[in-house]
Amino acid sequence: MQTKIPVGILGATGIVGQRFVQMLEHHPWFEVAWLAASDRSEGRAYGEAARWRLKTAIPDKVSKMQVSPATPASAPKVIFAALDASIAAELEPKFAEAGCAVVSNSSALRMAPDVPLVIPEVNAGHVRLIETQAWRKKSGGYVVTNPNCSAIGLVLALAPLDRTFGLDILGNVVPYIAKEEEKMEEETQKLLGQLNGSHVEPGAFKMSAQCNRVAVEDGHTESVSIRLKKKGSSVEILEAWRSFTAEPQQLRLPSAPDQPVVYLEAPDRPQPRFDVDRGAGMTTTVGRLRPCKVLDWKFTVLSHNTIRGAAGAALLNAEYLKAKGYLG
Ligand SMILES: NC(=O)c1ccc[n+]([C@@H]2O[C@H](COP(=O)([O-])OP(=O)(O)OC[C@H]3O[C@@H](n4cnc5c(N)ncnc54)[C@H](OP(=O)(O)O)[C@@H]3O)[C@@H](O)[C@H]2O)c1
């Protein structure tokens, strides 16, 4: 039997940290070997330190593990990071410096020119930026990030359209969460941009985002309006979504959904309550495609914020890195 790769979770007691614990419980390649959080949790059993919020039971083995200090000294070489941005900005470079592959969820380093911001179905090739990082050259360590939880669903729905028709201008109608709108705009341009040696040329389209927080347990819903460079019919747009697959599906990565984007015909879908768990939370669900009188088309996008938008996104990045030989 193949030995699993030991992995650690930074910020393991938080909401996203718990998702990592849940998604790694039966993972075929990775095994949780180390958990770290703040001083508040250090030294305590994980089951006591974490206020477990998920619907599945806390895994027995992990529940008994002791929470380690958040330093690289005793950490494994693969680290999933689920820290607040200000703490991530301090800790993630320390782990990369110490030779760890840091697969991060946080916004701290996402826009750094040499840090790949990756959705493997969309811009897997951007992982090559790893080779330009000073940590990589010095210790072998590096940082790879996944996008903000709102940008990820949006970009999964836009990527097939960008490939087939090209994006001209897109405007997204969704109202205020601090820095959320800025992240959606700049991250979408980096994700749909072109790798150019040691940096990514941002996608050449304009974007305007508005974000509102609403009382939903899980799931980010986005109302999107777009203009396409090459005009397409609704049939062609639906076909671009339906046929969209990429390397994660071809490589059969364990967390890759069979279909990254699913379109629902019913006029009142997608809805978080019924659609958020599609593809084990990794599929983006789209609905309500209709002509837009200002731009070209409008539609609704739904994706799971802590699975496809956080832990699942990082896990798929790590699976892709392993498949490409970046995890040793
Ligand atoms: N929640 C979401 O829907 C969502 C979705 C996508 C991305 N994200 C991003 O994921 C990251 C984590 O979010 P979250 O909602 O999981 O946050 P959270 O629930 O507040 O958890 C934060 C984690 O960081 C740990 N921590 C705090 N201060 C620390 C320190 N000085 N050193 C080491 N660890 C420390 C906490 O440990 P203690 O328990 O010991 O305090 C906890 O484990 C953020 O960057 C967030 O933007 C969140």
The ligand as an SDF file (V2000), in Angstrom:
LIG
                    3D

 48 52  0  0  0  0  0  0  0  0999 V2000
  -14.9110   31.2100    6.4500 N   0  0  0  0  0  0  0  0  0  0  0  0
  -14.9950   31.2420    5.1230 C   0  0  0  0  0  0  0  0  0  0  0  0
  -16.0840   31.1070    4.5080 O   0  0  0  0  0  0  0  0  0  0  0  0
  -13.7640   31.4140    4.2840 C   0  0  0  0  0  0  0  0  0  0  0  0
  -13.8370   31.0720    2.9530 C   0  0  0  0  0  0  0  0  0  0  0  0
  -12.7130   31.1800    2.1610 C   0  0  0  0  0  0  0  0  0  0  0  0
  -11.5280   31.6430    2.6880 C   0  0  0  0  0  0  0  0  0  0  0  0
  -11.4490   31.9960    3.9870 N   0  0  0  0  0  0  0  0  0  0  0  0
  -10.1480   32.4640    4.4690 C   0  0  0  0  0  0  0  0  0  0  0  0
   -9.5330   31.4150    5.2200 O   0  0  0  0  0  0  0  0  0  0  0  0
   -8.7780   31.9670    6.2980 C   0  0  0  0  0  0  0  0  0  0  0  0
   -9.2890   31.3940    7.6150 C   0  0  0  0  0  0  0  0  0  0  0  0
  -10.6670   31.7650    7.7850 O   0  0  0  0  0  0  0  0  0  0  0  0
  -11.5740   31.1330    8.9280 P   0  0  0  0  0  0  0  0  0  0  0  0
  -12.9610   31.6090    8.6600 O   0  0  0  0  0  0  0  0  0  0  0  0
  -11.3070   29.6840    9.0340 O   0  0  0  0  0  0  0  0  0  0  0  0
  -10.9900   31.8760   10.2380 O   0  0  0  0  0  0  0  0  0  0  0  0
  -11.2340   31.4980   11.7810 P   0  0  0  0  0  0  0  0  0  0  0  0
  -12.3930   30.6030   11.9460 O   0  0  0  0  0  0  0  0  0  0  0  0
  -11.1910   32.8020   12.5290 O   0  0  0  0  0  0  0  0  0  0  0  0
   -9.8850   30.6500   12.1550 O   0  0  0  0  0  0  0  0  0  0  0  0
   -8.6340   31.2580   12.2670 C   0  0  0  0  0  0  0  0  0  0  0  0
   -7.5930   30.2130   12.6430 C   0  0  0  0  0  0  0  0  0  0  0  0
   -6.3310   30.8750   12.7710 O   0  0  0  0  0  0  0  0  0  0  0  0
   -5.7750   30.5610   14.0650 C   0  0  0  0  0  0  0  0  0  0  0  0
   -4.9580   31.6710   14.5610 N   0  0  0  0  0  0  0  0  0  0  0  0
   -5.3620   32.8980   15.0070 C   0  0  0  0  0  0  0  0  0  0  0  0
   -4.3040   33.6410   15.3960 N   0  0  0  0  0  0  0  0  0  0  0  0
   -3.1930   32.8710   15.1990 C   0  0  0  0  0  0  0  0  0  0  0  0
   -1.7940   33.0730   15.4030 C   0  0  0  0  0  0  0  0  0  0  0  0
   -1.3090   34.2210   15.8900 N   0  0  0  0  0  0  0  0  0  0  0  0
   -0.9590   32.0530   15.0870 N   0  0  0  0  0  0  0  0  0  0  0  0
   -1.4290   30.8810   14.5870 C   0  0  0  0  0  0  0  0  0  0  0  0
   -2.7390   30.6400   14.3750 N   0  0  0  0  0  0  0  0  0  0  0  0
   -3.6050   31.6130   14.6640 C   0  0  0  0  0  0  0  0  0  0  0  0
   -6.9820   30.3160   14.9310 C   0  0  0  0  0  0  0  0  0  0  0  0
   -6.5840   29.5880   16.0910 O   0  0  0  0  0  0  0  0  0  0  0  0
   -7.3610   29.6710   17.5000 P   0  0  0  0  0  0  0  0  0  0  0  0
   -8.6140   28.8270   17.3620 O   0  0  0  0  0  0  0  0  0  0  0  0
   -6.3780   29.0860   18.4310 O   0  0  0  0  0  0  0  0  0  0  0  0
   -7.6900   31.1180   17.7600 O   0  0  0  0  0  0  0  0  0  0  0  0
   -7.8490   29.5140   13.9720 C   0  0  0  0  0  0  0  0  0  0  0  0
   -7.3750   28.2000   13.8940 O   0  0  0  0  0  0  0  0  0  0  0  0
   -8.9160   33.5050    6.1950 C   0  0  0  0  0  0  0  0  0  0  0  0
   -7.8330   34.0030    5.4700 O   0  0  0  0  0  0  0  0  0  0  0  0
  -10.2180   33.6610    5.4210 C   0  0  0  0  0  0  0  0  0  0  0  0
  -10.2660   34.8770    4.7010 O   0  0  0  0  0  0  0  0  0  0  0  0
  -12.5400   31.8670    4.8170 C   0  0  0  0  0  0  0  0  0  0  0  0
  1  2  1  0
  2  3  2  0
  2  4  1  0
  4  5  1  0
  4 48  2  0
  5  6  2  0
  6  7  1  0
  7  8  2  0
  8  9  1  0
  8 48  1  0
  9 10  1  0
  9 46  1  0
 10 11  1  0
 11 12  1  0
 11 44  1  0
 12 13  1  0
 13 14  1  0
 14 15  2  0
 14 16  1  0
 14 17  1  0
 17 18  1  0
 18 19  2  0
 18 20  1  0
 18 21  1  0
 21 22  1  0
 22 23  1  0
 23 24  1  0
 23 42  1  0
 24 25  1  0
 25 26  1  0
 25 36  1  0
 26 27  1  0
 26 35  1  0
 27 28  2  0
 28 29  1  0
 29 30  1  0
 29 35  2  0
 30 31  1  0
 30 32  2  0
 32 33  1  0
 33 34  2  0
 34 35  1  0
 36 37  1  0
 36 42  1  0
 37 38  1  0
 38 39  2  0
 38 40  1  0
 38 41  1  0
 42 43  1  0
 44 45  1  0
 44 46  1  0
 46 47  1  0
M  CHG  2   8   1  16  -1
M  END
$$$$
